[in-house]
Amino acid sequence: MRRAPIFASDVRRLRGVVSVHQQFDRATGEAVYRVSHVSGGGDIAFTSAPISLQDHAEAAARLLAEFVNAKVLDGPAA
């Protein structure tokens, strides 16, 4: 049985919320940031790998939000 292909327009229907979360690296104690996305229905969640720079994490969050048609929450959550 073949599955129907997934197109960008299908992904854009996810909507939801994208946020940046601050964490601390256990080995070095330095701050790292992760980008999270929860779909509009709440059934799909994503968390990125650690990103060392806050401005890069915020840029990634804006890009992801634009791609999935989601809302970006302001500022890193501690």
C-alpha positions as CSV (number, residue, x, y, z in Angstrom):
1,M,0.0,0.0,0.0
2,R,1.4,3.4,-1.0
3,R,1.1,6.5,1.1
4,A,0.2,9.8,-0.4
5,P,3.2,12.2,-0.6
6,I,3.6,15.0,1.8
7,F,3.9,18.5,0.3
8,A,4.9,21.8,1.8
9,S,1.3,22.9,1.7
10,D,0.4,20.0,4.1
11,V,3.1,21.1,6.5
12,R,1.9,24.7,6.5
13,R,-1.5,23.6,7.8
14,L,0.1,22.5,11.1
15,R,0.0,26.0,12.6
16,G,0.5,26.0,16.4
17,V,3.2,27.7,18.5
18,V,6.9,28.0,18.2
19,S,9.1,29.0,21.1
20,V,12.7,29.3,22.2
21,H,13.7,27.7,25.5
22,Q,16.9,28.4,27.5
23,Q,18.7,25.5,29.1
24,F,22.1,25.0,30.6
25,D,24.7,22.5,29.3
26,R,25.3,20.0,32.1
27,A,29.0,19.6,31.2
28,T,30.0,23.2,30.8
29,G,27.3,25.1,32.6
30,E,26.9,27.4,29.6
31,A,23.4,28.5,28.3
32,V,22.1,26.7,25.2
33,Y,18.8,27.3,23.4
34,R,16.3,24.9,21.9
35,V,13.5,25.7,19.5
36,S,10.2,23.9,20.2
37,H,7.0,23.6,18.1
38,V,3.6,22.3,19.1
39,S,1.1,21.9,16.4
40,G,-2.3,23.6,16.5
41,G,-4.0,20.3,17.5
42,G,-1.3,19.5,20.1
43,D,-0.7,16.1,18.5
44,I,2.7,16.9,17.0
45,A,5.7,18.3,19.0
46,F,9.2,19.0,18.0
47,T,12.3,20.2,20.0
48,S,15.6,21.0,18.3
49,A,19.1,20.1,19.2
50,P,20.9,22.6,21.4
51,I,21.8,25.9,19.7
52,S,24.6,27.9,21.3
53,L,23.6,31.4,20.3
54,Q,20.3,33.0,21.3
55,D,20.0,35.1,18.1
56,H,20.5,32.0,15.9
57,A,17.8,30.1,17.9
58,E,15.4,33.1,17.5
59,A,16.1,33.2,13.8
60,A,15.5,29.4,13.5
61,A,12.2,29.9,15.5
62,R,11.0,32.6,13.1
63,L,11.9,30.5,10.1
64,L,10.1,27.4,11.4
65,A,7.1,29.5,12.4
66,E,6.9,30.9,8.9
67,F,7.2,27.4,7.4
68,V,4.4,25.8,9.5
69,N,2.3,29.0,9.7
70,A,2.6,29.1,13.5
71,K,2.8,31.9,16.0
72,V,6.2,32.7,17.7
73,L,6.2,33.3,21.4
74,D,8.5,36.2,22.4
75,G,11.8,35.7,24.3
76,P,13.5,32.6,25.6
77,A,11.7,30.8,28.4
78,A,13.9,29.7,31.2
